Amino acid sequence: MSEQSRRRPPKPYRRPKKDPVRILAFEALRAVDERDAYANLVLPPLLRKAREKSDFDARDAALATELVYGTLRRQGTYDAIIAACIDRPLREVDPPVLDVLALGAHQLLGTRIPTHAAVSASVELARVVLGDGRAKFVNAVLRKVSQDDLDTWVERVAPPYDEDAEDHLAVVHSHPRWVVSALWDSLGGGRAGIEDLLEADNERPEVTLVARPGRATTGELLDVLGEESALPGRWSPYAVRLAEGGEPGAIDAVREGRAGVQDEGSQLVAIALANAPLEGRDERWLDGCAGPGGKAALLGALAAGRGATLLASEKQPHRARLVDRALTGNPGPYQVIAADGTRPPWRPGSFDRVLVDVPCSGLGALRRRPEARWRRRPEDLEGFAPLQRALLREALSAVRVGGVVGYATCSPHLAETRVVVDDVLRGRGGPAPEAELVDARPLMPGVPALGDGPDVQLWPHVHGTDAMYLALLRRTA
């Protein structure tokens, strides 16, 4: 060391700058990782708290939301890029460090934030939440990431399509390989369709409202929101689509329960069951898996318009309370109970229409819950399978002869859709009342590309909805 260096005073310590937007995004990602939380449940209270404590404004909230959801959607791609920039296996990097790196990678590769600002802000975040030592590591890695754009990185880290098509798509479109394979099997067709579907999963979904019949109309919602803020739904007569950035909680009809937030695919499922042709009485309807209450609220309103009553059943008491809240103010009679649909308290043959929207992997709603793709495993489907079959068998027992059951699931995975229905119809796994499939396609008028029937699979890239599945079954004996 030179004499001059020895005499030079050390640089004074500089406190890291606290950026509330990025700290909030980091806290949300940690909650998703540590507590298996969902971002759509974690983020709103964090945003409310931030608004109350500081001058956190709408632009800050929008940036925090983009950082969280963008990072989660592209996590697989960013992990592959980060892995190429470090000299150890990714699993040896502490999860909080990976979250900061992924947030930085998204700012560099997935937003218009300038390179120097993205790196600097990420390093400052690392100093606050990780400490100065690990902040140096973050700085070194992100400087390597910043040397190329996303397309260049993807070309480098993804295997060629011709050598391994599923792994190529998994890296390029940020889905686990097994999910790519399952979605491709369900969709069929060639490369273009699966790429369109995977890309649709990575897009921010529209917020869609439902005007509950007898309590609100789409015209009322459109008049209140104005042409610049809302559009009519594409397929459902009760749907209104909000423009980007629209806040449903600020709408009086939503606060009062006369309207709600509900994907158009979910609306179509409830409407199709309600409109399925019946002979004889049409007085008692059942929603056998009613939580958290969106479909039950729409079914209850439709039932009330015909003088029918709805029984909404949900196994989990806390979710049953959500159902009760959603149905409060329904124009007709209804009842909400906490009951297990596989061991029901009602008598067989009690109902004319029954809906079972069964628990599932949720692979049809990856636009809304991007973290689910990383949380689910192929073996999870084995756990859902017995429950899905049991619920459908009991639903067929609950409906009268000539009545209709709607089997619905927010998953396009064949093991959760057609395989379940086929097994129950054939008596595999346990006896069930005799039933026949009803063509559901005419009950979704105007909706294109519904396939060969008689069941229906909706798709994000085709219909702009979640990937909802519906099979209608009429009990015959």
C-alpha positions in Angstrom: 0.0 0.0 0.0 1.4 3.4 -0.9 2.0 6.2 1.6 -0.8 8.2 -0.1 -3.3 5.3 0.2 -2.4 4.9 3.9 -3.1 8.6 4.6 -6.4 8.7 2.6 -9.3 8.7 5.0 -11.9 5.9 4.6 -15.1 6.7 2.8 -17.8 7.6 5.3 -20.6 5.0 5.6 -23.6 5.9 3.6 -27.0 4.6 4.8 -28.9 2.7 2.1 -31.8 4.5 0.5 -35.1 3.0 1.5 -37.4 2.6 -1.6 -40.9 1.9 -0.3 -42.1 0.5 -3.7 -39.3 -2.1 -4.0 -39.3 -3.0 -0.3 -43.1 -3.7 -0.6 -42.5 -5.8 -3.7 -39.8 -7.8 -1.8 -42.1 -8.3 1.2 -44.8 -9.7 -1.1 -42.4 -12.1 -2.8 -41.1 -13.3 0.6 -44.7 -13.9 1.8 -45.4 -15.9 -1.4 -42.3 -18.0 -0.8 -42.3 -18.4 3.0 -46.0 -18.7 3.7 -47.3 -20.2 0.5 -49.4 -17.1 0.2 -51.0 -15.9 -3.0 -49.9 -12.5 -4.3 -53.5 -11.4 -5.0 -54.3 -11.9 -1.3 -51.0 -10.5 0.1 -50.6 -7.5 -2.1 -53.8 -5.5 -1.4 -53.2 -5.2 2.4 -49.6 -4.2 1.9 -50.7 -1.5 -0.5 -53.3 -0.2 1.9 -50.8 -0.1 4.7 -48.3 1.8 2.5 -50.9 4.4 1.5 -51.8 5.0 5.2 -48.2 5.4 6.3 -46.7 7.6 3.6 -47.4 9.5 0.4 -47.5 6.2 -1.5 -49.6 7.1 -4.6 -51.3 5.3 -7.4 -48.2 5.3 -9.6 -46.2 3.7 -6.8 -49.0 1.0 -6.3 -49.0 0.3 -10.1 -45.2 -0.2 -10.1 -45.2 -2.4 -7.0 -48.0 -4.5 -8.6 -46.0 -4.9 -11.8 -42.8 -5.8 -10.0 -44.5 -8.5 -8.0 -46.7 -10.1 -10.7 -44.1 -9.6 -13.5 -41.4 -11.3 -11.4 -43.7 -14.2 -10.5 -44.8 -14.8 -14.1 -41.3 -14.8 -15.5 -39.6 -16.5 -12.6 -38.6 -19.6 -14.6 -37.0 -17.5 -17.3 -35.2 -15.2 -14.8 -34.0 -18.2 -12.8 -32.4 -19.7 -15.9 -30.7 -16.3 -16.7 -29.5 -15.7 -13.2 -28.1 -19.3 -13.1 -26.0 -18.5 -16.1 -24.5 -15.5 -14.3 -23.4 -17.2 -11.1 -20.7 -19.8 -10.3 -22.8 -22.0 -8.0 -26.1 -24.0 -8.3 -29.1 -21.8 -8.0 -30.4 -23.9 -5.1 -27.4 -22.8 -3.0 -28.4 -19.1 -3.2 -30.5 -18.0 -0.3 -34.2 -17.4 -1.3 -34.3 -13.8 -0.1 -31.2 -13.1 -2.3 -32.9 -14.8 -5.3 -36.0 -12.6 -4.8 -33.9 -9.4 -5.0 -32.1 -10.8 -8.0 -35.4 -11.7 -9.7 -36.9 -8.3 -9.0 -33.8 -6.8 -10.5 -33.9 -9.0 -13.5 -37.5 -8.1 -14.2 -36.7 -4.4 -14.1 -33.8 -4.9 -16.5 -35.5 -7.3 -18.9 -39.2 -6.9 -18.5 -39.8 -3.2 -18.0 -38.7 0.2 -19.4 -36.8 1.2 -16.3 -33.3 2.4 -17.4 -30.5 0.0 -16.8 -28.5 2.1 -14.4 -31.7 2.8 -12.4 -32.7 -0.8 -12.3 -29.3 -2.0 -11.0 -28.9 0.9 -8.6 -32.3 0.5 -7.1 -31.9 -3.3 -6.7 -28.5 -2.9 -5.0 -30.0 -0.3 -2.6 -32.8 -2.7 -1.9 -30.3 -5.5 -1.2 -28.4 -3.2 1.2 -31.6 -2.6 3.2 -33.0 -6.1 3.3 -29.8 -8.3 2.9 -26.9 -6.2 4.1 -23.9 -4.7 2.4 -22.0 -8.0 1.9 -24.7 -9.7 -0.2 -25.5 -6.4 -1.9 -22.1 -6.7 -3.6 -23.1 -10.1 -4.9 -26.4 -8.7 -6.2 -24.6 -5.9 -7.9 -22.2 -8.2 -9.7 -24.9 -10.6 -10.9 -27.2 -7.8 -12.2 -24.4 -6.1 -14.1 -23.9 -9.4 -16.0 -27.7 -9.7 -16.6 -27.8 -6.1 -17.9 -25.3 -6.9 -20.7 -28.0 -8.4 -23.0 -31.7 -8.0 -23.6 -34.3 -10.6 -22.8 -34.4 -12.1 -26.3 -30.7 -12.6 -26.4 -30.6 -14.2 -23.0 -33.5 -16.5 -23.8 -31.7 -17.6 -27.0 -28.7 -18.4 -24.9 -30.3 -20.3 -22.0 -33.2 -22.1 -23.6 -32.4 -25.4 -25.4 -33.3 -25.4 -29.1 -36.9 -26.3 -29.9 -35.9 -29.1 -32.2 -33.9 -30.8 -29.5 -36.3 -30.5 -26.6 -39.6 -28.7 -27.5 -41.1 -28.9 -24.0 -38.0 -27.7 -22.2 -37.6 -24.9 -24.7 -41.1 -23.7 -24.2 -40.7 -24.0 -20.4 -37.8 -21.7 -20.3 -39.0 -19.2 -23.0 -42.5 -18.9 -21.5 -41.7 -19.5 -17.8 -43.7 -22.6 -17.0 -42.6 -25.8 -15.4 -42.0 -28.5 -17.9 -44.7 -30.8 -16.6 -47.2 -27.9 -16.9 -46.2 -27.3 -20.5 -46.7 -31.0 -21.2 -50.1 -31.2 -19.5 -51.4 -28.0 -21.2 -50.2 -29.2 -24.6 -51.9 -32.6 -24.2 -55.2 -30.8 -23.3 -54.9 -28.3 -26.1 -53.7 -30.6 -28.8 -52.4 -29.2 -32.1 -49.0 -27.9 -33.0 -46.5 -25.3 -31.7 -48.5 -22.1 -32.4 -51.4 -23.0 -30.1 -49.4 -23.9 -27.1 -47.1 -20.9 -27.5 -50.2 -18.6 -27.7 -51.6 -20.3 -24.5 -48.4 -20.0 -22.5 -47.9 -16.4 -23.6 -51.5 -15.6 -22.5 -50.7 -17.0 -19.1 -48.0 -14.4 -18.8 -50.3 -11.5 -19.7 -52.1 -9.3 -17.1 -55.8 -10.4 -17.1 -58.6 -7.9 -17.4 -60.7 -7.2 -14.4 -64.3 -8.4 -15.2 -67.4 -7.5 -13.2 -70.7 -9.4 -13.0 -73.9 -7.4 -12.7 -76.1 -9.7 -10.6 -79.5 -10.1 -12.1 -82.3 -8.4 -10.3 -79.8 -6.2 -8.4 -77.8 -4.5 -11.1 -77.5 -4.2 -14.8 -74.6 -4.0 -17.2 -76.1 -0.7 -18.5 -76.0 0.7 -15.0 -72.4 -0.2 -14.5 -71.4 1.1 -18.0 -73.1 4.4 -17.3 -71.4 4.8 -14.0 -68.0 3.9 -15.3 -68.1 5.6 -18.7 -66.9 4.5 -22.1 -63.3 5.2 -21.3 -63.3 3.0 -18.2 -65.3 0.0 -19.2 -66.6 -2.2 -22.0 -69.3 -4.8 -22.2 -68.3 -8.4 -21.7 -67.4 -10.5 -24.7 -69.7 -13.4 -24.0 -71.7 -13.1 -20.8 -74.7 -10.9 -20.8 -73.9 -9.9 -17.2 -70.2 -9.0 -17.8 -68.5 -5.6 -17.8 -64.7 -5.4 -18.5 -62.8 -2.7 -16.7 -60.1 -0.7 -18.4 -56.5 -1.2 -17.2 -56.1 0.3 -13.7 -59.8 0.3 -12.9 -60.5 -0.2 -9.2 -63.6 -2.3 -8.6 -63.7 -1.6 -4.9 -64.5 2.1 -5.7 -67.7 1.2 -7.5 -70.9 1.5 -5.4 -72.6 -1.5 -6.9 -69.6 -3.7 -6.0 -69.4 -2.3 -2.4 -73.1 -3.0 -2.0 -72.9 -6.6 -3.4 -75.1 -5.9 -6.3 -72.2 -6.6 -8.6 -69.0 -8.5 -8.1 -65.6 -9.3 -9.6 -65.9 -12.5 -11.6 -64.1 -13.9 -14.6 -66.3 -14.3 -17.6 -65.5 -18.0 -17.8 -67.0 -18.5 -14.4 -70.0 -16.5 -15.4 -70.5 -18.7 -18.5 -70.4 -21.9 -16.4 -73.1 -20.7 -14.0 -75.3 -19.4 -16.8 -75.0 -22.6 -18.8 -76.1 -24.7 -15.9 -79.0 -22.3 -15.2 -80.2 -22.5 -18.8 -79.8 -26.3 -19.4 -83.2 -27.6 -20.5 -85.3 -29.4 -17.8 -88.6 -31.3 -17.9 -90.8 -30.9 -14.9 -90.1 -28.9 -11.7 -87.3 -26.4 -11.4 -87.5 -25.3 -7.8 -84.4 -26.3 -5.9 -80.8 -25.6 -6.9 -77.6 -26.6 -5.2 -74.1 -25.2 -5.3 -72.1 -28.0 -3.7 -68.7 -26.4 -3.6 -69.7 -22.8 -3.2 -66.7 -21.0 -1.7 -65.8 -18.2 -2.1 -69.2 -17.4 -3.5 -68.9 -15.8 -6.9 -70.8 -18.5 -8.8 -73.2 -19.0 -5.9 -74.2 -15.3 -6.0 -74.9 -15.4 -9.8 -76.8 -18.7 -9.5 -78.8 -17.3 -6.6 -79.8 -14.3 -8.6 -80.7 -16.4 -11.6 -82.7 -18.9 -9.4 -84.6 -16.0 -7.8 -85.7 -14.8 -11.2 -87.5 -18.1 -11.7 -88.9 -18.5 -8.3 -86.3 -21.2 -7.3 -84.3 -21.4 -4.2 -80.5 -22.0 -3.8 -78.7 -24.0 -1.2 -75.0 -23.0 -1.2 -72.8 -25.6 0.6 -69.1 -25.1 1.4 -67.0 -27.4 3.6 -64.7 -24.8 5.2 -66.6 -22.6 7.6 -64.5 -19.5 6.9 -65.3 -19.9 3.2 -68.9 -20.5 3.9 -69.0 -17.1 5.6 -67.6 -15.6 2.4 -70.4 -17.3 0.5 -73.0 -15.9 2.9 -71.5 -12.4 2.4 -71.7 -12.7 -1.4 -75.3 -13.8 -1.3 -76.4 -11.1 1.2 -79.2 -9.1 -0.5 -80.1 -11.8 -3.0 -83.6 -11.1 -4.3 -84.8 -14.6 -3.6 -84.6 -17.2 -0.9 -81.4 -19.0 -0.3 -79.5 -20.8 2.5 -75.8 -21.2 3.1 -74.4 -24.1 5.1 -71.0 -25.5 6.0 -71.1 -29.1 4.9 -68.9 -31.7 3.2 -70.2 -32.5 -0.3 -68.8 -36.0 -0.2 -70.9 -36.7 3.0 -73.9 -34.5 2.3 -76.7 -33.7 4.8 -79.4 -33.5 2.1 -81.5 -36.4 0.9 -80.8 -38.0 -2.5 -82.8 -36.6 -5.4 -83.5 -33.3 -3.6 -82.4 -30.9 -6.3 -83.2 -30.0 -9.9 -79.9 -28.4 -10.8 -76.5 -28.9 -9.1 -73.2 -27.3 -9.6 -69.9 -28.7 -8.3 -66.9 -26.5 -9.1 -64.5 -28.9 -7.6 -61.1 -28.2 -5.9 -58.3 -28.6 -8.5 -54.8 -27.6 -9.4 -55.8 -24.2 -10.6 -53.8 -24.5 -13.8 -56.6 -22.6 -15.6 -56.0 -19.4 -13.7 -52.3 -19.0 -14.0 -52.8 -15.4 -15.3 -54.3 -14.5 -12.0 -52.2 -16.7 -9.7 -48.9 -17.0 -11.5 -47.2 -18.4 -8.4 -49.4 -21.5 -8.6 -47.4 -22.8 -11.5 -44.3 -23.0 -9.3 -46.1 -24.4 -6.3 -48.0 -27.2 -7.8 -46.5 -30.6 -8.5 -47.7 -33.5 -10.8 -48.4 -35.6 -7.7 -50.9 -33.0 -6.5 -53.3 -34.2 -9.1 -53.4 -37.7 -7.4 -54.5 -36.0 -4.3 -57.4 -34.1 -6.0 -58.6 -37.1 -8.1 -60.5 -39.1 -5.4 -62.2 -35.9 -4.1 -63.2 -34.8 -7.6 -64.8 -38.1 -8.4 -66.5 -38.3 -5.0 -68.0 -34.9 -5.4 -69.3 -35.6 -8.9 -70.9 -38.9 -7.7 -72.6 -37.2 -4.8 -73.8 -34.4 -7.1 -75.5 -37.0 -9.3 -77.1 -38.6 -6.2 -78.3 -35.2 -5.1 -80.1 -34.3 -8.3 -83.5 -35.8 -9.2 -83.9 -38.1 -12.2 -84.1 -35.7 -15.2 -82.2 -33.0 -13.3 -78.8 -31.6 -14.5 -75.4 -31.5 -12.8 -72.7 -29.1 -13.9 -69.1 -30.4 -13.2 -66.8 -27.5 -13.4 -63.1 -27.0 -12.7 -60.6 -24.1 -13.3 -58.1 -26.5 -14.9 -57.7 -27.8 -18.4 -55.7 -30.8 -17.3 -57.3 -33.9 -18.7 -56.8 -35.8 -15.5 -59.1 -33.2 -13.8 -61.7 -32.8 -16.6 -62.7 -35.5 -19.1 -61.0 -38.4 -17.3 -63.0 -37.6 -14.1 -66.3 -37.4 -15.9 -65.6 -40.5 -17.9 -64.6 -42.5 -14.8 -67.8 -41.5 -12.9 -70.1 -42.3 -15.9 -68.5 -45.7 -16.3 -68.6 -46.5 -12.5 -64.9 -46.6 -12.0 -63.9 -46.0 -8.4 -67.5 -46.4 -7.1 -71.1 -46.7 -8.1 -72.9 -43.6 -9.3 -76.5 -43.0 -10.6 -76.8 -43.4 -14.3 -76.4 -40.3 -16.3 -75.7 -39.0 -19.8 -73.8 -36.0 -21.1 -75.7 -33.0 -22.3 -74.2 -30.8 -25.0 -73.0 -27.7 -23.2 -72.0 -25.7 -26.4 -75.5 -24.4 -27.3 -75.8 -23.0 -23.8 -72.9 -20.6 -24.5 -74.3 -18.8 -27.5 -71.9 -16.7 -29.5 -68.8 -18.2 -27.9 -66.6 -19.5 -30.7 -64.2 -22.5 -30.8 -65.9 -24.7 -28.3 -64.6 -27.9 -29.8 -66.3 -31.1 -30.6 -68.4 -31.2 -27.4 -70.4 -32.3 -25.6 -68.3 -30.7 -22.8 -66.7 -27.3 -23.1 -63.1 -26.1 -22.4 -62.5 -22.4 -22.4 -59.0 -20.9 -23.1 -57.3 -17.6 -22.1 -55.7 -17.2 -25.6 -58.9 -18.0 -27.5 -61.7 -16.7 -25.3 -59.9 -14.2 -23.0 -61.2 -16.1 -20.0 -59.7 -18.4 -17.4 -59.4 -22.0 -18.7 -62.7 -23.1 -17.2 -64.0 -26.6 -18.0 -67.7 -27.6 -17.9 -69.4 -30.9 -18.4 -73.2 -31.1 -18.1 -74.7 -34.4 -17.0 -78.4 -35.4 -16.9 -79.4 -38.1 -14.4 -81.3 -40.8 -16.2 -82.1 -43.3 -13.4 
